[in-house]
Amino acid sequence: MSNKASKRFYRVDSGHDLSKILDRGYSAANNNRWVFEAAWEVANKVGGIYTVIRSKAFVSTEELGDQYVLLGPYKEACARTEVEEAEFSSGSPLRIAVDRMREQGYQLHTGTWLVDGNPQVILFDIGAASWRLDGFKQELWETTHCGIPHQDIEANDAVILGYQIAQFIAEFKKAAEETSSVQPKILTHFHEWQAGAGLIAIRTRKIDVATVFTTHATLLGRYLCAGKLDFYNNLANFNVDEEAGKRQIYHRYCLERAGSHLAHVFTTVSEITGLEAQHLLKCKPDVITPNGLNVIKFSALHEFQNLHALAKEKINEFTRGHFYGHYDFDLDKTLYFFTAGRYEFGNKGADIFIESLARLNHYLKESHSQTTVVAFMIFPAKTNNFNVESLRGHAVTKSLRETLNEIQAKMGKRMYEICLSGRMPNEDELLTKEDKVRLKRCLFALQRHGLPPVTTHNVVDDWNDPVLASVRRCQLFNTIHDRVKVVFHPEFLSSTNPLFGLDYEEFVRGCHLGVFPSYYEPWGYTPAECTVMGIPSITTNLSGFGCFMEEQIADPMSYGIYIVDRRHCGVEDSVRQLSKYMYNFTKLSRRQRIIQRNRTERLSDLLDWRNLGIYYRQARQKALQTVYSDIPSLEEEDNKKGFHYPRPFSEPPSPNNSRFTTPSGSRHGSDEEDEVDDEKEVIFCFLANLAS
């Protein structure tokens, strides 16, 4: 291998890999080992944990096969489309336990979840068991002194689900002992406080099974951050009982805290959430279980650059329509930034994102940059309907396109006939008077007396909407002088959207940079999804994803992962750092952005459940060892350290020959990412920009 080839950056497999133990449950069946995973979001799309359970299902079934079962509530609206109902095989311990539960008056729905891996599911009907609610609440009070208010329907439903799961696990344990001479080794894994009542019931009823409890974000932490407190600097000072009581969530907090303390193994999704749990739940996590993705779903191999170009053209079409009448910028020199997520204005960092956009606008105008940035904010909010101006813009651009296509077809036919006669057509024969009138009508329709709208919808109570109020304060009004244009889209994207016509995944692929400067983000699936699709992103050291990347990668910035410091400095410094990151990104050439996207996509292995699933296996094994004496240790995990991505092999040039290696503009189709000199460009450009 040549020296040049040896310096290329290549995809490096993570040291943690589940592939050696993915035997579809063969070893688990031989050892009579069963894993039950319970969550309110099983086959019930109501939150981010749904994504965790759904994406992890494939790896879990590849490892455990039919020894792996998901437990959750029966929600007919979701279950009818996501679950294929079927009975378990006759004589199996699962079938016996289900039948015994039904004999006691409970309604259970069994089958397979129609997601990757097709895991087995058991869904418990909450309404059918509501007649037992008073008994369950009395038992909970007598064993834990935790009372549930009658008016809290969500907490009552969580208690009904939890005690049904505990009863089922008890019946299953008996059935497993009856049907096999090998002692059953049963592990139950509960996610969040909604399922935590089941763990509490199992432990207080002394059902001898291993338990794991995972919190993806502490309940009290979400409430405290929503209150605009200086959360992380005061973690050790909060009177947790008083704070939970003031917010009328003390009973929910007690369920979450009891679950974390009663579990044999307690886990959180990130180090930052572990710190939060240590102070708010008074329990230090035993294992950190980072969230992964089923990377196969997003994998496009070498096609992802082409997919970026195709999706970007659809966003270009939206831009032409939205900014009609003020379309005075070059789309070839336009970059698309975006942020998305739940509409938590402060927690998701929308406040500092808008402030940083205002500063970026100033930087671009002062430097006379030819680059235009269109910043999208995708937050679902209450709206009345689409903005008439947005719809009108897309209507007039569509009309112009159709008119031009018709004129072009007629013009081509006339040219063909005239050239057949042996002469060149003149100007009047190419464009007739009728054609000119039609074009002038279209151009007249394109005139706009007002500014392009900031939002695509009519937002309810828009004067008090935090995003629009912040946009007004920063005076980002999409004028012709602004180099930063803002588009607030207050609903999730789908392919049926009349404005964009593309779903969220396609939209992400078409953008250049994802910006997620969250203040409270236990993990952060949005930047993770950007990474596996090869889109650079900005995150913070207060998000689980940002902390994970800082730990795993020697130089995250060189891989297109920019981490803003929101933990150790003030808001002003964070805003300045974020705006500088965005400004430096606008200075990258097209070739440098292509190289960076290639590097970013190569991190997808790091976020694959085939690698991150090993942490869940560690937690399960640790819990099983606590209950069962004959469980062997996981030797490969004990002896193996986490892989640490190095800096790319290309290094910045020395100061004495610091100059750009590509003095002329790159041409379309001429980008070679394998050149070591090209690899140097991204690092050098950022170092030069930061130094200036």
C-alpha positions as CSV (number, residue, x, y, z in Angstrom):
1,M,0.0,0.0,0.0
2,S,1.3,3.4,-0.9
3,N,2.1,6.0,1.7
4,K,-0.6,8.2,0.3
5,A,-3.2,5.5,0.6
6,S,-2.2,4.7,4.1
7,K,-3.0,8.3,5.2
8,R,-6.6,8.2,3.9
9,F,-9.3,8.5,6.5
10,Y,-11.3,5.3,6.6
11,R,-14.2,4.0,8.5
12,V,-13.1,2.4,11.7
13,D,-15.3,-0.2,13.4
14,S,-16.0,0.4,17.1
15,G,-14.4,-1.8,19.6
16,H,-17.8,-2.8,21.0
17,D,-19.7,-5.1,18.6
18,L,-22.6,-7.3,19.3
19,S,-22.3,-9.3,16.1
20,K,-20.5,-12.2,17.8
21,I,-23.4,-12.8,20.1
22,L,-26.4,-12.2,17.7
23,D,-27.6,-15.8,17.6
24,R,-31.4,-15.1,17.5
25,G,-31.8,-16.3,21.1
26,Y,-30.1,-19.7,20.7
27,S,-27.9,-19.4,23.8
28,A,-30.7,-17.6,25.7
29,A,-33.1,-20.5,25.0
30,N,-30.5,-23.1,26.1
31,N,-30.1,-21.2,29.4
32,N,-33.8,-20.6,29.8
33,R,-33.0,-16.9,30.0
34,W,-35.9,-14.4,29.3
35,V,-35.8,-10.6,28.9
36,F,-39.0,-8.5,29.3
37,E,-38.8,-4.8,28.4
38,A,-41.6,-2.5,29.6
39,A,-42.3,1.0,28.5
40,W,-45.4,3.2,28.0
41,E,-44.2,3.9,24.5
42,V,-44.2,0.3,23.2
43,A,-46.3,0.3,20.1
44,N,-47.5,3.7,21.3
45,K,-46.0,6.8,19.6
46,V,-46.1,9.5,22.3
47,G,-42.5,10.5,22.9
48,G,-38.8,10.1,22.2
49,I,-38.6,6.8,24.1
50,Y,-40.7,5.3,21.3
51,T,-37.7,5.9,19.0
52,V,-35.4,4.3,21.4
53,I,-37.5,1.1,21.9
54,R,-38.4,0.9,18.2
55,S,-34.8,1.4,16.8
56,K,-33.3,-1.0,19.4
57,A,-35.8,-3.8,18.7
58,F,-33.9,-5.2,15.7
59,V,-30.6,-5.7,17.7
60,S,-32.5,-7.1,20.7
61,T,-34.3,-9.7,18.7
62,E,-31.2,-10.6,16.8
63,E,-29.5,-11.3,20.1
64,L,-32.4,-12.8,22.1
65,G,-34.9,-14.0,19.5
66,D,-38.2,-15.2,21.0
67,Q,-36.7,-14.9,24.5
68,Y,-37.3,-11.2,24.2
69,V,-40.7,-9.7,24.8
70,L,-41.9,-6.1,24.9
71,L,-44.6,-5.0,27.4
72,G,-46.8,-1.9,27.1
73,P,-50.3,-0.5,27.2
74,Y,-52.9,-1.3,24.6
75,K,-53.7,1.8,22.6
76,E,-56.0,0.8,19.9
77,A,-55.3,3.7,17.5
78,C,-51.6,2.7,17.3
79,A,-51.9,-1.0,17.9
80,R,-54.3,-1.5,14.9
81,T,-51.6,-0.2,12.5
82,E,-48.4,-1.2,14.2
83,V,-49.2,-4.7,15.7
84,E,-50.1,-7.9,14.1
85,E,-52.0,-9.8,16.7
86,A,-51.4,-13.5,17.2
87,E,-51.3,-16.0,20.0
88,F,-48.2,-17.5,21.4
89,S,-47.5,-21.2,20.6
90,S,-49.6,-23.6,22.7
91,G,-47.7,-25.0,25.7
92,S,-45.1,-22.2,25.9
93,P,-44.7,-20.4,29.2
94,L,-45.8,-17.2,27.5
95,R,-49.1,-18.7,26.4
96,I,-49.7,-20.3,29.8
97,A,-49.1,-17.0,31.6
98,V,-51.3,-15.0,29.2
99,D,-54.1,-17.5,29.6
100,R,-53.9,-17.4,33.4
101,M,-54.0,-13.6,33.3
102,R,-57.1,-13.7,31.1
103,E,-58.8,-16.2,33.5
104,Q,-58.3,-13.5,36.3
105,G,-60.2,-11.0,34.2
106,Y,-57.4,-9.1,32.5
107,Q,-57.4,-8.3,28.8
108,L,-54.0,-8.9,27.1
109,H,-53.3,-8.5,23.4
110,T,-50.3,-10.5,22.0
111,G,-48.6,-10.5,18.7
112,T,-45.6,-9.0,16.9
113,W,-44.7,-5.3,16.5
114,L,-44.4,-4.4,12.8
115,V,-41.0,-2.8,13.1
116,D,-37.5,-4.0,12.2
117,G,-36.9,-7.2,14.0
118,N,-40.6,-7.9,14.6
119,P,-40.3,-8.3,18.3
120,Q,-43.0,-10.1,20.3
121,V,-45.3,-7.8,22.3
122,I,-47.8,-8.2,25.1
123,L,-50.1,-5.2,25.4
124,F,-52.2,-4.7,28.5
125,D,-55.7,-3.1,28.3
126,I,-55.8,-0.3,30.9
127,G,-59.5,0.3,30.8
128,A,-60.4,-3.3,31.3
129,A,-58.3,-3.5,34.5
130,S,-59.4,-0.1,35.9
131,W,-61.8,-1.9,38.3
132,R,-58.7,-3.0,40.2
133,L,-57.2,0.6,40.5
134,D,-58.3,1.2,44.1
135,G,-56.7,-2.1,45.2
136,F,-53.5,-1.4,43.4
137,K,-53.3,2.1,44.9
138,Q,-53.9,0.8,48.4
139,E,-51.2,-1.8,48.0
140,L,-48.8,0.9,46.7
141,W,-49.6,3.1,49.7
142,E,-49.2,0.2,52.2
143,T,-45.9,-0.9,50.8
144,T,-44.3,2.5,49.8
145,H,-46.4,5.2,51.4
146,C,-46.8,6.7,47.9
147,G,-50.2,8.1,47.3
148,I,-51.6,8.8,43.8
149,P,-54.2,11.6,43.4
150,H,-57.4,10.5,41.9
151,Q,-57.4,13.4,39.3
152,D,-54.1,12.4,37.8
153,I,-55.3,10.1,35.1
154,E,-51.8,9.5,33.6
155,A,-50.4,8.4,37.0
156,N,-53.4,6.2,37.6
157,D,-53.0,4.5,34.2
158,A,-49.3,4.0,35.0
159,V,-50.2,2.2,38.3
160,I,-52.8,0.0,36.4
161,L,-50.2,-1.0,33.8
162,G,-47.4,-1.6,36.4
163,Y,-49.4,-3.9,38.6
164,Q,-50.7,-5.9,35.6
165,I,-47.1,-6.3,34.4
166,A,-46.0,-7.5,37.9
167,Q,-48.9,-10.0,38.0
168,F,-48.0,-11.3,34.6
169,I,-44.3,-11.7,35.5
170,A,-45.3,-13.7,38.6
171,E,-47.5,-16.0,36.5
172,F,-44.8,-16.3,33.8
173,K,-42.2,-17.3,36.4
174,K,-44.4,-20.1,37.6
175,A,-45.1,-21.3,34.1
176,A,-41.4,-21.2,33.1
177,E,-40.6,-23.3,36.2
178,E,-43.3,-25.8,35.3
179,T,-42.3,-26.3,31.6
180,S,-38.6,-26.6,32.0
181,S,-36.2,-28.5,34.3
182,V,-33.7,-25.6,33.9
183,Q,-34.2,-22.7,36.3
184,P,-35.6,-19.7,34.4
185,K,-33.5,-16.6,34.6
186,I,-35.8,-13.7,34.1
187,L,-34.9,-10.1,33.7
188,T,-37.4,-7.2,33.6
189,H,-36.3,-3.8,32.2
190,F,-38.5,-0.7,32.9
191,H,-38.2,2.6,31.2
192,E,-39.2,5.8,32.9
193,W,-41.7,6.4,35.8
194,Q,-44.8,5.4,33.8
195,A,-43.5,1.8,33.7
196,G,-41.7,2.1,37.0
197,A,-44.8,1.1,39.1
198,G,-44.3,-2.4,37.7
199,L,-40.8,-2.6,39.1
200,I,-42.0,-1.3,42.4
201,A,-44.7,-4.0,42.5
202,I,-42.3,-6.8,41.6
203,R,-39.9,-5.8,44.3
204,T,-42.5,-5.2,47.1
205,R,-44.2,-8.5,46.2
206,K,-40.8,-10.2,46.4
207,I,-41.0,-11.8,42.9
208,D,-37.5,-13.2,42.4
209,V,-36.5,-11.8,39.1
210,A,-33.7,-9.4,38.0
211,T,-34.8,-5.7,37.4
212,V,-33.3,-2.8,35.5
213,F,-34.6,0.7,35.6
214,T,-33.7,3.3,33.0
215,T,-34.5,7.0,33.1
216,H,-34.0,9.0,29.9
217,A,-34.6,12.3,31.6
218,T,-35.6,12.9,35.2
219,L,-39.1,14.2,35.6
220,L,-38.1,16.9,38.1
221,G,-35.2,18.0,35.8
222,R,-37.6,18.8,32.9
223,Y,-39.8,20.9,35.1
224,L,-37.0,22.8,36.7
225,C,-35.4,23.6,33.4
226,A,-38.7,24.7,32.0
227,G,-38.8,27.3,34.9
228,K,-35.7,29.1,33.5
229,L,-33.6,28.3,36.6
230,D,-29.8,28.1,36.6
231,F,-30.3,24.3,36.7
232,Y,-26.8,22.8,36.4
233,N,-25.1,25.3,38.8
234,N,-27.7,24.6,41.5
235,L,-28.1,20.8,41.1
236,A,-26.7,20.1,44.6
237,N,-28.8,22.9,46.2
238,F,-32.3,21.9,45.2
239,N,-34.7,20.8,47.9
240,V,-36.1,18.0,45.7
241,D,-39.2,17.2,47.8
242,E,-40.2,20.9,48.0
243,E,-39.6,21.5,44.3
244,A,-41.6,18.4,43.2
245,G,-44.4,19.4,45.6
246,K,-44.6,23.0,44.3
247,R,-45.1,21.6,40.8
248,Q,-47.7,19.1,42.0
249,I,-45.7,16.1,40.7
250,Y,-44.5,14.7,44.0
251,H,-46.3,11.4,43.5
252,R,-44.8,10.9,40.1
253,Y,-41.4,11.9,41.4
254,C,-41.8,9.3,44.2
255,L,-42.5,6.6,41.6
256,E,-39.4,7.5,39.6
257,R,-37.2,7.7,42.7
258,A,-38.5,4.5,44.1
259,G,-37.9,2.7,40.8
260,S,-34.3,3.9,40.6
261,H,-33.5,2.8,44.2
262,L,-35.4,-0.6,44.1
263,A,-33.9,-1.7,40.8
264,H,-31.0,-4.1,40.9
265,V,-29.3,-2.0,38.2
266,F,-30.1,1.7,37.5
267,T,-29.1,3.2,34.2
268,T,-29.3,6.6,32.4
269,V,-28.7,7.5,28.8
270,S,-25.8,9.9,29.3
271,E,-23.2,11.1,31.8
272,I,-25.0,14.5,32.1
273,T,-28.3,12.7,32.9
274,G,-26.4,10.5,35.4
275,L,-25.2,13.6,37.2
276,E,-28.7,15.0,37.2
277,A,-30.1,11.7,38.6
278,Q,-27.4,11.6,41.3
279,H,-28.6,14.9,42.7
280,L,-32.4,14.8,42.0
281,L,-33.1,11.1,42.5
282,K,-30.3,10.6,45.0
283,C,-29.1,7.5,43.1
284,K,-26.0,7.1,41.0
285,P,-26.4,5.1,37.8
286,D,-24.7,1.8,37.7
287,V,-24.3,1.8,33.9
288,I,-24.6,4.5,31.2
289,T,-26.6,3.2,28.2
290,P,-26.3,5.6,25.3
291,N,-29.1,5.7,22.7
292,G,-28.3,4.4,19.3
293,L,-30.0,4.2,15.9
294,N,-30.7,1.4,13.5
295,V,-28.1,2.8,11.0
296,I,-29.2,0.4,8.3
297,K,-32.4,2.4,7.9
298,F,-30.4,5.6,7.2
299,S,-27.5,3.9,5.3
300,A,-27.1,5.2,1.8
301,L,-23.5,4.0,1.3
302,H,-21.8,6.3,-1.4
303,E,-25.2,7.6,-2.5
304,F,-25.7,10.0,0.4
305,Q,-24.0,12.9,-1.3
306,N,-26.4,12.4,-4.3
307,L,-29.3,12.2,-1.9
308,H,-28.2,15.5,-0.4
309,A,-28.2,17.2,-3.8
310,L,-31.7,15.8,-4.7
311,A,-33.2,16.9,-1.4
312,K,-31.5,20.3,-1.5
313,E,-33.2,20.9,-4.9
314,K,-36.6,20.4,-3.3
315,I,-35.7,22.9,-0.5
316,N,-34.5,25.2,-3.3
317,E,-38.0,25.0,-4.8
318,F,-39.5,26.0,-1.5
319,T,-37.1,28.9,-1.2
320,R,-38.0,30.2,-4.6
321,G,-41.7,30.2,-3.7
322,H,-41.3,31.6,-0.2
323,F,-39.1,34.5,-1.1
324,Y,-40.7,35.4,-4.4
325,G,-40.5,39.1,-5.0
326,H,-37.3,39.3,-2.9
327,Y,-35.5,36.5,-4.6
328,D,-32.3,38.4,-5.1
329,F,-29.8,35.8,-3.8
330,D,-27.9,33.0,-5.6
331,L,-29.1,29.5,-4.5
332,D,-25.7,28.1,-5.5
333,K,-24.3,30.3,-2.7
334,T,-27.1,29.6,-0.2
335,L,-26.7,27.4,2.9
336,Y,-29.5,25.8,4.7
337,F,-29.3,25.6,8.5
338,F,-32.1,24.1,10.7
339,T,-33.1,23.2,14.2
340,A,-36.0,20.9,15.2
341,G,-37.6,19.2,18.1
342,R,-40.2,19.7,20.8
343,Y,-41.3,23.3,21.3
344,E,-39.3,23.9,24.4
345,F,-38.0,27.4,23.6
346,G,-35.2,27.5,26.3
347,N,-34.5,23.9,26.7
348,K,-33.9,23.3,23.0
349,G,-31.7,26.4,22.7
350,A,-34.0,28.3,20.3
351,D,-33.3,31.4,22.2
352,I,-29.5,31.5,21.7
353,F,-30.0,30.1,18.1
354,I,-32.0,33.2,17.1
355,E,-29.6,35.5,18.9
356,S,-26.7,33.9,17.1
357,L,-28.4,34.2,13.7
358,A,-28.7,37.9,14.3
359,R,-24.9,38.1,14.9
360,L,-24.2,35.8,11.9
361,N,-26.3,38.2,9.8
362,H,-24.1,41.1,11.0
363,Y,-20.9,39.2,10.4
364,L,-21.9,38.3,6.8
365,K,-23.0,41.9,6.0
366,E,-19.8,43.4,7.5
367,S,-17.6,41.0,5.5
368,H,-19.6,41.7,2.3
369,S,-20.1,37.9,2.0
370,Q,-22.0,36.6,-1.1
371,T,-23.3,33.7,1.0
372,T,-26.9,33.6,2.1
373,V,-28.1,31.5,5.0
374,V,-31.7,30.3,5.2
375,A,-32.4,29.1,8.8
376,F,-35.4,26.8,9.4
377,M,-37.0,26.3,12.8
378,I,-39.2,23.2,12.9
379,F,-41.1,23.3,16.1
380,P,-44.8,22.1,16.4
381,A,-47.0,24.9,17.7
382,K,-50.7,25.8,17.7
383,T,-51.7,27.3,14.4
384,N,-54.9,28.2,12.6
385,N,-53.7,27.2,9.1
386,F,-51.1,27.9,6.4
387,N,-50.0,31.5,5.9
388,V,-51.8,32.8,2.7
389,E,-48.6,34.6,1.6
390,S,-46.7,31.3,1.7
391,L,-49.3,29.5,-0.3
392,R,-49.6,32.3,-2.8
393,G,-45.8,32.3,-3.3
394,H,-45.8,28.7,-4.2
395,A,-48.8,29.1,-6.5
396,V,-47.3,32.0,-8.5
397,T,-43.9,30.2,-8.9
398,K,-45.8,27.0,-10.0
399,S,-47.8,29.1,-12.5
400,L,-44.6,30.7,-13.9
401,R,-42.9,27.3,-14.2
402,E,-45.9,25.8,-16.1
403,T,-46.1,28.9,-18.4
404,L,-42.4,28.7,-19.2
405,N,-42.7,25.0,-20.0
406,E,-45.6,25.6,-22.4
407,I,-43.8,28.5,-24.1
408,Q,-40.6,26.4,-24.3
409,A,-42.5,23.5,-26.0
410,K,-44.2,25.8,-28.5
411,M,-40.9,27.6,-29.2
412,G,-39.1,24.4,-29.9
413,K,-41.8,23.2,-32.3
414,R,-41.7,26.6,-34.2
415,M,-37.8,26.5,-34.4
416,Y,-38.0,22.9,-35.7
417,E,-40.5,23.9,-38.5
418,I,-38.5,27.1,-39.4
419,C,-35.2,25.3,-39.5
420,L,-36.7,22.6,-41.7
421,S,-37.4,25.3,-44.2
422,G,-33.7,26.1,-44.4
423,R,-33.4,29.4,-42.5
424,M,-32.6,30.7,-39.1
425,P,-35.6,31.9,-37.0
426,N,-35.7,35.6,-36.0
427,E,-36.5,37.0,-32.5
428,D,-40.2,37.7,-33.2
429,E,-40.7,34.1,-34.4
430,L,-39.1,32.7,-31.3
431,L,-41.1,34.6,-28.7
432,T,-44.6,35.7,-30.0
433,K,-46.6,38.6,-28.7
434,E,-48.9,36.2,-26.9
435,D,-46.0,34.6,-25.2
436,K,-44.7,38.0,-24.0
437,V,-48.1,38.9,-22.6
438,R,-48.3,35.7,-20.6
439,L,-44.8,36.2,-19.3
440,K,-45.5,39.8,-18.3
441,R,-48.6,38.6,-16.4
442,C,-46.5,36.1,-14.5
443,L,-43.9,38.7,-13.7
444,F,-46.6,41.1,-12.5
445,A,-48.0,38.3,-10.2
446,L,-44.4,37.9,-8.8
447,Q,-44.4,41.5,-7.5
448,R,-44.6,41.7,-3.7
449,H,-45.1,44.9,-1.7
450,G,-44.5,43.4,1.7
451,L,-41.6,41.3,3.1
452,P,-41.4,37.5,2.9
453,P,-43.2,36.0,5.9
454,V,-41.1,34.7,8.8
455,T,-43.6,31.9,9.5
456,T,-45.3,29.5,7.1
457,H,-48.5,29.3,9.2
458,N,-50.8,31.6,11.1
459,V,-49.6,31.0,14.7
460,V,-52.1,31.2,17.5
461,D,-51.4,34.2,19.7
462,D,-48.4,35.0,17.6
463,W,-47.6,38.2,19.6
464,N,-46.7,36.1,22.6
465,D,-45.1,33.2,20.7
466,P,-41.5,33.0,22.0
467,V,-39.9,32.3,18.6
468,L,-41.7,35.1,16.8
469,A,-41.1,37.5,19.7
470,S,-37.4,36.7,19.6
471,V,-37.3,37.2,15.9
472,R,-38.9,40.6,16.2
473,R,-36.4,41.6,19.0
474,C,-33.5,40.6,16.8
475,Q,-35.1,42.3,13.7
476,L,-34.7,39.3,11.4
477,F,-37.4,40.3,9.0
478,N,-36.1,38.8,5.8
479,T,-35.3,42.1,4.1
480,I,-33.2,42.3,0.9
481,H,-30.3,43.5,3.0
482,D,-30.3,40.5,5.3
483,R,-27.9,37.8,4.6
484,V,-29.7,35.5,7.0
485,K,-33.3,34.6,6.2
486,V,-35.5,33.0,8.8
487,V,-38.4,30.5,8.2
488,F,-40.4,29.3,11.2
489,H,-42.4,26.1,10.3
490,P,-44.6,25.3,13.3
491,E,-45.5,21.7,12.4
492,F,-43.6,18.5,11.7
493,L,-42.6,17.8,8.1
494,S,-44.3,15.1,6.0
495,S,-44.2,14.2,2.3
496,T,-47.9,15.4,2.0
497,N,-46.9,18.9,3.2
498,P,-48.0,21.3,0.4
499,L,-45.1,23.7,0.9
500,F,-42.1,21.3,1.2
501,G,-43.4,18.0,-0.2
502,L,-40.7,16.0,1.6
503,D,-40.5,14.2,4.9
504,Y,-38.2,15.0,7.8
505,E,-35.4,12.6,6.9
506,E,-35.3,13.9,3.3
507,F,-35.4,17.5,4.6
508,V,-32.4,16.8,6.9
509,R,-30.4,15.3,4.0
510,G,-31.0,18.4,2.0
511,C,-29.7,20.8,4.6
512,H,-26.1,21.8,5.2
513,L,-25.9,22.1,9.0
514,G,-28.1,21.1,11.9
515,V,-28.0,23.5,14.9
516,F,-29.1,22.1,18.3
517,P,-27.7,24.4,21.1
518,S,-29.8,22.7,23.8
519,Y,-29.7,23.6,27.4
520,Y,-31.5,20.5,28.6
521,E,-31.1,17.5,26.3
522,P,-30.6,14.1,28.1
523,W,-29.5,12.5,24.8
524,G,-30.4,14.3,21.5
525,Y,-31.6,12.2,18.6
526,T,-31.8,15.1,16.2
527,P,-28.0,15.6,16.0
528,A,-27.5,11.8,16.0
529,E,-29.8,11.5,13.0
530,C,-27.8,14.3,11.2
531,T,-24.6,12.4,11.8
532,V,-25.8,9.0,10.3
533,M,-27.0,10.9,7.3
534,G,-23.7,12.7,6.8
535,I,-24.9,16.2,7.9
536,P,-22.6,18.2,10.2
537,S,-24.3,19.5,13.4
538,I,-23.8,21.8,16.3
539,T,-24.6,20.5,19.8
540,T,-23.6,21.4,23.3
541,N,-21.8,19.9,26.2
542,L,-25.1,19.8,28.1
543,S,-26.6,17.2,25.7
544,G,-26.0,13.5,26.1
545,F,-25.0,13.3,22.5
546,G,-22.4,16.1,22.8
547,C,-20.9,14.6,25.9
548,F,-20.7,11.2,24.2
549,M,-19.0,12.6,21.2
550,E,-16.5,14.5,23.3
551,E,-15.6,11.3,25.1
552,Q,-15.4,9.1,22.0
553,I,-13.8,11.5,19.4
554,A,-10.4,13.1,19.9
555,D,-11.3,16.1,17.7
556,P,-15.1,16.3,17.1
557,M,-14.9,19.5,15.1
558,S,-12.9,17.9,12.4
559,Y,-15.6,15.3,12.0
560,G,-18.4,17.9,11.6
561,I,-19.5,17.8,15.3
562,Y,-19.3,21.3,16.8
563,I,-19.8,21.4,20.6
564,V,-20.8,24.7,22.1
565,D,-19.9,25.2,25.8
566,R,-23.1,25.9,27.7
567,R,-21.9,24.3,31.0
568,H,-18.8,26.3,32.0
569,C,-19.5,29.7,30.6
570,G,-22.2,32.3,30.5
571,V,-25.0,32.8,27.9
572,E,-23.1,35.6,26.1
573,D,-20.0,33.5,25.6
574,S,-22.1,30.6,24.3
575,V,-23.9,32.9,21.8
576,R,-20.6,34.2,20.6
577,Q,-19.2,30.8,20.2
578,L,-22.2,29.5,18.4
579,S,-22.3,32.4,16.0
580,K,-18.6,32.0,15.3
581,Y,-19.1,28.3,14.5
582,M,-21.8,29.2,12.0
583,Y,-19.9,32.0,10.5
584,N,-16.8,29.8,10.0
585,F,-19.0,27.2,8.4
586,T,-20.2,29.7,5.8
587,K,-16.6,30.2,4.8
588,L,-16.0,26.6,3.8
589,S,-15.8,26.0,0.1
590,R,-18.1,23.4,-1.6
591,R,-15.3,20.9,-1.7
592,Q,-14.5,21.3,2.0
593,R,-18.2,20.8,2.9
594,I,-18.2,17.6,0.8
595,I,-15.1,16.3,2.6
596,Q,-16.7,17.2,5.9
597,R,-19.9,15.4,5.1
598,N,-18.0,12.3,4.2
599,R,-16.2,12.4,7.6
600,T,-19.4,13.0,9.5
601,E,-21.2,10.0,7.8
602,R,-18.3,7.8,8.8
603,L,-19.2,8.2,12.4
604,S,-22.4,6.4,11.9
605,D,-20.9,3.1,13.1
606,L,-20.3,4.8,16.4
607,L,-24.1,5.4,16.8
608,D,-25.2,2.0,15.6
609,W,-27.2,-0.2,18.1
610,R,-24.9,-3.1,17.1
611,N,-22.2,-1.2,19.0
612,L,-24.2,0.7,21.6
613,G,-26.4,-2.2,22.4
614,I,-23.5,-3.8,24.4
615,Y,-24.2,-1.3,27.2
616,Y,-27.7,-2.6,27.6
617,R,-26.3,-6.1,27.7
618,Q,-23.9,-5.1,30.4
619,A,-26.8,-3.7,32.5
620,R,-28.8,-6.9,32.0
621,Q,-25.9,-9.1,32.9
622,K,-25.1,-7.1,36.0
623,A,-28.7,-7.4,37.2
624,L,-28.9,-11.1,36.5
625,Q,-25.6,-11.7,38.4
626,T,-27.2,-9.9,41.4
627,V,-30.1,-12.4,41.5
628,Y,-28.7,-15.6,40.0
629,S,-25.4,-17.0,41.2
630,D,-24.6,-19.0,38.1
631,I,-24.5,-16.1,35.6
632,P,-21.0,-15.8,34.0
633,S,-19.4,-12.4,33.7
634,L,-19.1,-10.7,30.3
635,E,-15.4,-11.1,29.7
636,E,-15.3,-9.1,26.5
637,E,-16.8,-6.1,28.2
638,D,-14.7,-6.4,31.3
639,N,-11.4,-6.4,29.4
640,K,-12.3,-4.0,26.6
641,K,-12.1,-0.2,26.8
642,G,-14.3,2.0,24.7
643,F,-12.9,3.0,21.3
644,H,-11.7,6.5,20.9
645,Y,-11.9,8.0,17.4
646,P,-8.5,9.8,16.6
647,R,-8.0,13.0,14.8
648,P,-8.2,12.5,11.0
649,F,-4.8,11.4,9.7
650,S,-4.5,14.7,7.8
651,E,-3.0,17.4,9.9
652,P,-3.0,21.2,9.5
653,P,0.0,22.5,7.5
654,S,2.8,24.2,9.4
655,P,2.6,28.0,9.9
656,N,5.4,28.7,7.4
657,N,3.4,27.3,4.5
658,S,-0.1,28.0,5.7
659,R,-2.1,28.7,2.6
660,F,-5.2,27.3,0.9
661,T,-4.4,24.3,-1.2
662,T,-7.2,25.0,-3.6
663,P,-6.8,28.6,-4.8
664,S,-9.4,28.4,-7.5
665,G,-13.1,27.6,-7.1
666,S,-14.0,23.9,-7.3
667,R,-16.0,22.6,-10.2
668,H,-19.1,20.4,-10.0
669,G,-18.1,16.8,-10.2
670,S,-14.4,17.5,-9.7
671,D,-14.3,16.8,-5.9
672,E,-11.8,14.1,-4.9
673,E,-12.0,13.3,-1.2
674,D,-9.1,10.9,-1.2
675,E,-6.5,13.5,-1.7
676,V,-4.6,14.2,1.5
677,D,-4.2,17.9,0.6
678,D,-8.0,18.1,0.4
679,E,-8.3,16.5,3.8
680,K,-6.2,19.3,5.2
681,E,-8.5,22.0,3.9
682,V,-11.3,21.6,6.5
683,I,-9.0,21.6,9.5
684,F,-6.8,24.4,8.2
685,C,-9.8,26.6,7.2
686,F,-11.3,26.3,10.7
687,L,-8.0,27.0,12.5
688,A,-7.4,30.0,10.3
689,N,-10.9,31.3,10.9
690,L,-10.7,30.8,14.6
691,A,-7.4,32.5,14.8
692,S,-8.7,35.5,12.9
